[in-house]
Amino acid sequence: MPMTVAVCAIVKNEGRYLLEWVAYHVAIGIDCFILYDNGSTDGSIELLTRLGRTLDITLIAWPSPSSVQSFDYSEVYDALDQIPDHAACDWEANIWLSPQIAAYNHALTHFGARHDWMLFVDADEFFVPVRDRSIKDVIARCAVREEVGAIVVNEKYFGSSGRDHYEDRPVIERFTRCAPPRFDGHLHVKTLVRPSRTALMFIHGAKLREGATVNDVGETIEVGQHAFSPTISMYYGQLNHYSVKSREEFTLKKARGRAHVADDHIAKFADMDDAYFQRQDRNEDTDLSVQRFLAATLHNMMALRRHCGLECGSDHGQTETALSPGSAA
């Protein structure tokens, strides 16, 4: 049977970016999207519903409840440690613990059996097969050993590239400046898991029932709950993280707040300020590796607009109408 790979994310008011994000991940070989809507009011639901006519998209309403109590990260993870397995918990009833963590574990519980691998990322993150044609090629490299249960991929932080305003062009085309290779933030990871081997999903890492966790070159490593790798490895795979984009777009991000806590949580807007922008706006280096997939992404965006009856808007010069999975140059 062919390998199947799903991507899971929680989204809120990301409608401006979702078409590109979905089109890109189709281009790198993602088969299925499991998306949790955290109370969008910007047309995201309508867009994803239309895209679901052509693609395998499961869209689940996942509004944030009022906080029962204010937990910080360490307290949330301590509470999770008391849960032996994702299937042992009613995640809808326990969404207050963390809407994002609850969504991830709900996805594992209800959809994990359908997929060989699941990738857990945010809507401002793009998995990049640096040297391969698809995410499945990267998985095949890393999971040669049967005991591999999770693959962690280091995040690469991209800054504003000096841009102050939004432009109607793809994120992966507009933002090419990033932090230098040895930037400490690149130790942060996101995770691909075998659902059959996964007991719990945190925001960045996973707790496995069995098996080993490896990096993008297949080396066994240890990662904590907060998921920092011991070293930075981006040889076969990396996760491009566009955490601020332009200054105008960062202002809109601040208004959404953080997905891992409820709307009235004390930490909903914590640190989402100018100091955060300054920390994340890293532009010392240039990385164009994701642009191997730009043509396929543009191709897919136009095809999805046509197939789903979306407003064409800017077509970026593309005329193709057939989806193009895994077609990097």
C-alpha positions as CSV (number, residue, x, y, z in Angstrom):
1,M,0.0,0.0,0.0
2,P,1.3,3.5,-0.8
3,M,2.4,5.6,2.2
4,T,-0.2,8.2,3.3
5,V,0.8,11.4,5.1
6,A,-1.6,13.9,6.7
7,V,-1.0,17.3,8.1
8,C,-2.8,18.6,11.2
9,A,-3.1,22.3,12.2
10,I,-5.2,24.6,14.2
11,V,-6.1,27.8,12.4
12,K,-7.7,31.1,13.2
13,N,-8.3,34.0,10.7
14,E,-5.6,32.7,8.3
15,G,-7.8,33.0,5.2
16,R,-5.3,35.3,3.4
17,Y,-2.7,32.5,3.5
18,L,-4.5,29.2,3.5
19,L,-4.8,28.7,-0.3
20,E,-1.0,29.0,-0.6
21,W,-0.3,26.8,2.5
22,V,-2.6,24.0,1.2
23,A,-1.4,24.3,-2.4
24,Y,2.2,24.1,-1.2
25,H,1.7,21.1,1.0
26,V,-0.1,19.3,-1.9
27,A,3.0,20.0,-4.0
28,I,5.3,18.3,-1.5
29,G,3.1,15.2,-1.3
30,I,0.7,15.7,1.6
31,D,-2.4,13.5,1.0
32,C,-4.8,14.8,3.7
33,F,-5.5,17.9,5.8
34,I,-7.0,17.7,9.2
35,L,-7.7,21.3,10.2
36,Y,-9.3,22.7,13.4
37,D,-10.9,26.1,13.1
38,N,-10.4,28.1,16.3
39,G,-13.2,30.6,15.7
40,S,-12.3,32.2,12.3
41,T,-14.4,35.2,11.2
42,D,-12.5,36.1,8.0
43,G,-13.9,33.6,5.5
44,S,-11.4,30.8,6.3
45,I,-14.2,28.3,6.9
46,E,-15.8,29.1,3.6
47,L,-12.5,28.8,1.8
48,L,-11.6,25.5,3.3
49,T,-15.1,24.1,2.7
50,R,-14.7,24.9,-1.0
51,L,-11.2,23.5,-1.1
52,G,-12.6,20.3,0.5
53,R,-14.6,19.7,-2.7
54,T,-11.3,18.9,-4.5
55,L,-9.0,17.9,-1.7
56,D,-9.2,15.6,1.3
57,I,-9.8,18.2,3.9
58,T,-11.4,17.5,7.2
59,L,-12.5,20.8,8.9
60,I,-13.5,20.7,12.5
61,A,-15.0,23.6,14.5
62,W,-12.8,24.0,17.6
63,P,-13.6,27.2,19.4
64,S,-11.8,28.2,22.5
65,P,-13.8,27.8,25.7
66,S,-13.4,29.9,28.8
67,S,-10.3,29.0,30.8
68,V,-11.2,26.9,33.8
69,Q,-7.9,27.8,35.3
70,S,-4.7,29.5,34.0
71,F,-2.0,26.9,33.3
72,D,1.4,27.8,32.1
73,Y,3.4,25.5,29.7
74,S,5.0,23.4,32.5
75,E,1.6,22.9,34.2
76,V,0.0,21.8,30.9
77,Y,2.7,19.3,30.3
78,D,2.5,18.0,33.8
79,A,-1.2,17.4,33.3
80,L,-0.6,15.7,30.1
81,D,1.9,13.3,31.8
82,Q,-1.0,12.1,33.8
83,I,-2.8,10.9,30.6
84,P,-1.4,7.6,29.5
85,D,-2.6,7.7,25.9
86,H,-4.4,10.1,23.6
87,A,-7.3,7.6,23.2
88,A,-7.9,7.6,27.0
89,C,-9.1,11.2,27.0
90,D,-12.2,13.1,25.8
91,W,-10.3,15.9,24.1
92,E,-13.4,17.9,23.3
93,A,-14.3,18.0,27.0
94,N,-10.7,18.8,27.9
95,I,-10.1,21.5,25.3
96,W,-9.7,24.0,28.1
97,L,-6.3,22.4,28.9
98,S,-4.9,23.8,25.6
99,P,-7.0,24.1,22.4
100,Q,-4.0,23.3,20.3
101,I,-2.8,20.3,22.2
102,A,-6.4,19.0,22.5
103,A,-6.8,19.4,18.7
104,Y,-3.6,17.5,18.0
105,N,-4.6,14.6,20.2
106,H,-8.2,14.6,19.0
107,A,-6.7,14.2,15.5
108,L,-4.5,11.3,16.6
109,T,-7.5,9.6,18.3
110,H,-10.0,10.0,15.5
111,F,-7.9,10.0,12.3
112,G,-4.6,8.5,13.2
113,A,-5.5,5.0,12.1
114,R,-6.0,6.2,8.5
115,H,-2.5,7.4,8.0
116,D,1.0,6.1,8.1
117,W,2.4,9.5,9.2
118,M,1.0,12.8,10.5
119,L,2.8,16.1,10.5
120,F,1.8,18.7,13.2
121,V,2.6,22.3,12.2
122,D,1.1,25.8,12.2
123,A,-0.3,27.7,9.2
124,D,2.8,29.9,9.1
125,E,5.1,26.9,8.8
126,F,6.1,25.1,5.6
127,F,7.8,21.7,5.6
128,V,10.7,21.8,3.1
129,P,12.2,18.7,1.5
130,V,15.6,20.4,1.0
131,R,17.1,17.8,-1.4
132,D,14.1,15.5,-2.3
133,R,11.0,15.8,-4.3
134,S,8.5,15.2,-1.5
135,I,7.9,14.8,2.2
136,K,7.6,11.1,1.5
137,D,11.1,10.9,0.2
138,V,12.3,12.5,3.4
139,I,10.3,10.0,5.5
140,A,11.7,7.1,3.6
141,R,15.3,8.3,4.3
142,C,14.7,8.8,8.0
143,A,12.5,5.8,8.8
144,V,14.6,3.1,7.2
145,R,14.7,1.4,10.6
146,E,11.3,-0.1,11.5
147,E,11.6,1.2,15.1
148,V,11.4,4.9,14.1
149,G,8.3,6.3,15.5
150,A,8.8,10.1,15.1
151,I,10.9,12.4,13.0
152,V,11.7,15.9,14.3
153,V,12.5,18.7,11.9
154,N,14.3,21.9,12.9
155,E,12.5,25.2,12.4
156,K,14.2,27.9,10.4
157,Y,13.1,31.4,11.4
158,F,12.3,33.8,8.5
159,G,12.0,37.6,9.1
160,S,10.2,40.4,7.3
161,S,12.9,40.8,4.6
162,G,12.5,44.5,5.3
163,R,8.8,44.5,4.2
164,D,6.3,46.8,6.0
165,H,3.1,45.9,4.1
166,Y,1.2,42.9,2.8
167,E,1.5,42.1,-0.9
168,D,-0.7,39.7,-2.9
169,R,2.1,37.3,-3.6
170,P,3.0,33.9,-1.9
171,V,4.7,34.0,1.5
172,I,7.4,31.6,0.2
173,E,8.2,34.1,-2.6
174,R,8.1,37.3,-0.5
175,F,10.2,36.3,2.5
176,T,13.7,35.0,1.7
177,R,15.7,36.4,4.5
178,C,16.3,34.3,7.6
179,A,18.3,33.8,10.8
180,P,21.9,32.6,10.4
181,P,22.5,28.8,10.4
182,R,23.6,28.6,14.0
183,F,20.8,30.7,15.4
184,D,19.7,29.1,18.7
185,G,16.0,29.3,17.7
186,H,16.6,26.8,15.0
187,L,17.0,24.2,17.8
188,H,13.2,24.3,18.1
189,V,11.5,21.4,16.2
190,K,8.1,20.2,15.0
191,T,7.3,16.6,14.6
192,L,6.2,13.9,12.1
193,V,4.8,10.8,13.9
194,R,3.6,7.4,13.2
195,P,0.2,7.5,14.8
196,S,0.3,3.8,15.6
197,R,3.4,4.4,17.8
198,T,2.3,7.7,19.4
199,A,0.8,8.0,22.9
200,L,0.5,11.8,23.1
201,M,1.1,14.8,21.0
202,F,2.5,18.0,22.5
203,I,2.8,21.2,20.5
204,H,6.3,20.6,19.3
205,G,7.1,17.0,20.2
206,A,5.5,13.6,20.9
207,K,5.4,11.0,23.6
208,L,5.8,7.6,21.9
209,R,4.3,4.3,23.0
210,E,7.4,2.7,21.5
211,G,10.2,3.3,19.1
212,A,12.8,5.9,18.5
213,T,12.8,9.6,17.6
214,V,15.2,10.7,14.8
215,N,16.2,13.9,13.1
216,D,16.1,14.7,9.3
217,V,19.1,12.5,8.6
218,G,17.9,9.5,10.6
219,E,20.1,10.0,13.7
220,T,18.4,8.9,17.0
221,I,18.0,11.9,19.3
222,E,16.3,12.8,22.5
223,V,14.0,15.8,22.7
224,G,12.1,17.1,25.7
225,Q,8.5,18.1,25.9
226,H,9.3,21.6,24.7
227,A,11.1,19.9,21.8
228,F,14.5,21.4,21.4
229,S,16.9,19.2,19.5
230,P,20.5,18.8,20.8
231,T,21.9,20.0,17.5
232,I,20.6,21.8,14.4
233,S,20.2,19.5,11.3
234,M,18.6,20.7,8.1
235,Y,20.2,18.6,5.5
236,Y,17.2,16.7,4.1
237,G,14.3,18.5,5.8
238,Q,13.6,21.9,7.5
239,L,10.5,23.7,8.6
240,N,10.4,27.3,7.3
241,H,8.7,29.4,10.0
242,Y,7.3,32.8,8.9
243,S,6.4,34.0,12.4
244,V,6.2,37.7,11.7
245,K,6.0,38.3,7.9
246,S,5.7,42.1,7.3
247,R,5.0,44.6,10.0
248,E,1.4,45.1,8.8
249,E,0.8,41.3,8.9
250,F,2.4,41.0,12.3
251,T,-0.2,43.5,13.7
252,L,-3.0,41.2,12.5
253,K,-1.2,38.2,14.0
254,K,-1.1,40.0,17.4
255,A,-4.9,40.4,17.2
256,R,-5.4,36.6,16.8
257,G,-3.4,35.8,19.9
258,R,-1.9,32.4,20.7
259,A,-3.7,29.1,19.7
260,H,-2.4,27.0,22.5
261,V,-4.5,28.8,25.2
262,A,-8.2,29.7,25.5
263,D,-9.4,33.2,24.5
264,D,-9.6,34.6,28.0
265,H,-6.3,33.0,29.2
266,I,-3.8,35.3,30.8
267,A,-1.2,34.3,28.2
268,K,-3.4,34.7,25.1
269,F,-1.5,37.8,24.0
270,A,1.6,37.4,26.1
271,D,4.8,38.7,24.5
272,M,3.0,39.5,21.2
273,D,4.5,43.0,21.1
274,D,7.2,45.0,19.3
275,A,9.9,43.2,21.3
276,Y,8.6,39.9,19.9
277,F,8.8,41.3,16.4
278,Q,12.4,42.4,17.0
279,R,13.4,39.0,18.3
280,Q,11.7,37.1,15.4
281,D,12.6,39.5,12.6
282,R,15.8,37.7,11.6
283,N,17.2,38.7,8.2
284,E,20.9,38.0,8.4
285,D,20.9,35.2,5.9
286,T,19.2,34.2,2.7
287,D,17.5,30.8,2.0
288,L,15.8,30.0,-1.3
289,S,15.4,26.3,-0.8
290,V,11.6,26.4,-0.6
291,Q,11.4,28.1,-3.9
292,R,12.1,24.8,-5.6
293,F,8.4,24.3,-5.0
294,L,7.2,27.8,-5.9
295,A,6.1,26.9,-9.5
296,A,4.2,23.9,-8.3
297,T,2.6,25.9,-5.6
298,L,1.4,28.7,-8.0
299,H,0.2,26.0,-10.4
300,N,-1.9,24.4,-7.6
301,M,-3.2,27.7,-6.4
302,M,-4.6,28.5,-9.8
303,A,-5.9,24.9,-10.3
304,L,-7.7,25.1,-6.9
305,R,-9.2,28.5,-7.7
306,R,-10.7,27.0,-10.9
307,H,-11.8,23.7,-9.5
308,C,-13.4,25.2,-6.4
309,G,-15.0,28.3,-8.0
310,L,-12.9,30.8,-6.0
311,E,-12.3,34.3,-7.1
312,C,-9.3,34.3,-9.4
313,G,-7.7,37.5,-8.1
314,S,-4.0,37.5,-9.0
315,D,-3.0,34.3,-10.8
316,H,0.7,35.1,-10.7
317,G,0.9,34.4,-14.4
318,Q,-0.2,30.7,-14.1
319,T,-2.6,29.1,-16.5
320,E,-2.4,25.4,-15.5
321,T,-5.5,23.7,-14.1
322,A,-4.3,20.3,-12.9
323,L,-3.0,19.8,-9.4
324,S,0.7,19.1,-9.2
325,P,1.8,17.0,-6.3
326,G,5.5,16.5,-5.5
327,S,6.9,18.3,-8.5
328,A,10.0,20.2,-7.4
329,A,12.6,21.2,-9.9
